[in-house]
Amino acid sequence: MCLAVPGKIVSIHEDDPPEIRRAKADFGGIQREVCLAYTPEARLGDYILVHVGFALSVVDEAEAQRIFDTIREMDEMAQAGEDESP
């Protein structure tokens, strides 16, 4: 199973050629460098879905929040399952 995580673009390396365009994205307080080659339309402040360091698509803030909420719920369910284990 693959998982793409939403991040918010906080800076873009403007001097990169389009085929290796890079940005720094914030993932809930953790910032990582990502490749924007597959999302040439991505701009500063946009939310992007990232898988293995590559932005696969641009999403709106509401969609990013829905994904954050789902991930949080999955984590809570996993923790509840661990608490119930003998």
Summary of the structure (lengths in Angstrom):
residues: 86
radius of gyration: 15.1
end to end distance: 28.2
largest distance: 55.6
contacts: 219
relative contact order: 0.19
helix: 31%
strand: 36%
